[in-house]
Amino acid sequence: MASTNAICNLCNQTILELLDFKLLLRYVTGFNQVELITKNEYELSQDELVKLNNLVARRQKGEPLHYILGYKEFYSREFRVTPDTLIPRPETELLVDKVLSIAIPNARLLDLGTGSGCIAVACKLENPNLDVVAVDKYSDTLEVACTNAIQLGAKIKCILSDWFSNVDGLFDVIVSNPPYIAHDDVHLGSLQFEPQHALTDNLDGFSHIKQIIRGSIAHLKKGGYLLFEHGFEQGEMSRKLLHNAGFIDIETIQDYASLDRITLGKYTLRNSNASSI
Ligand SMILES: C[S@@+](CC[C@H](N)C(=O)[O-])C[C@H]1O[C@@H](n2cnc3c(N)ncnc32)[C@H](O)[C@@H]1O
């Protein structure tokens, strides 16, 4: 038997960050943050110790903490995540901020590549007047988004679609965090636990962005906006692609590390040339 207090001290013997270790300990005991401190003489059962050791071993092998816990906080809500979904990143909250700042009342919003549903659900919960459609190509992924929407009380429509293939109608805002990592990017090596189809296009990183811009021309209302997340070296090219497709008021937003992360533009021309990108 070992108390939670003694177990926390044992954390020094693992290579885990203390915060990760405490979250695993809370997961095993079911304690909240306060209980973890106040019940520091609680004796873990043999079962709990075995379970904790297994979780620590998984984490030590590099499995992301949030796949082990099964959730990730995004926009102050807990989203279920599984190995079928990308783990939402803090910088994607900036995309939500921007959508909320430009969406007109009762706007139709399309979230392409919804993953856990984090963008679509957060937007709907923050602005219940939005009419939100969330799309993903993979059914196991879309199921997680739907579950999150139901559990968090967001009434959104989930559609299985290869980008725009099953999407009807026009939208005021189209948002996406597409797979934008190039096949030869060194960062892919450290992201082996997350679904590769959520991360990379297996090409130069721009093929999905180009498809989304082309499709948006046919699915945006006049004066509607397209916003998408991209890699920190993809800002200039993203602006160029939007410009060539007939967008105006093009802007790139930087993330918390002052790196180019989100580009957006307003669509005004109904007859622009999609083949120019
Ligand atoms: C970078 S993840 C973004 C997930 C989520 N929106 C987020 O920000 O955390 C990209 C998402 O696009 C989806 N996806 C990839 N190719 C797609 C396609 N052709 N059509 C629709 N969705 C696609 C993936 O399944 C994945 O969920």
The ligand as an ORCA input file, in Angstrom:
! r2SCAN-3c Opt
* xyz 0 1
  C      -5.793     19.074    -38.089
  S      -7.215     18.053    -37.811
  C      -8.287     19.273    -37.095
  C      -9.266     18.710    -36.116
  C     -10.046     19.778    -35.338
  N     -10.784     20.645    -36.215
  C      -9.093     20.591    -34.490
  O      -8.849     21.760    -34.804
  O      -8.579     20.066    -33.503
  C      -7.806     17.850    -39.462
  C      -9.123     17.114    -39.588
  O      -9.469     17.028    -40.982
  C     -10.047     15.770    -41.263
  N      -9.877     15.504    -42.708
  C      -8.778     15.104    -43.374
  N      -9.016     14.993    -44.689
  C     -10.310     15.353    -44.867
  C     -11.142     15.457    -46.016
  N     -10.701     15.160    -47.236
  N     -12.424     15.866    -45.838
  C     -12.896     16.158    -44.599
  N     -12.145     16.092    -43.465
  C     -10.864     15.691    -43.608
  C      -9.274     14.817    -40.366
  O      -9.986     13.624    -40.151
  C      -9.104     15.667    -39.110
  O     -10.157     15.446    -38.204
*
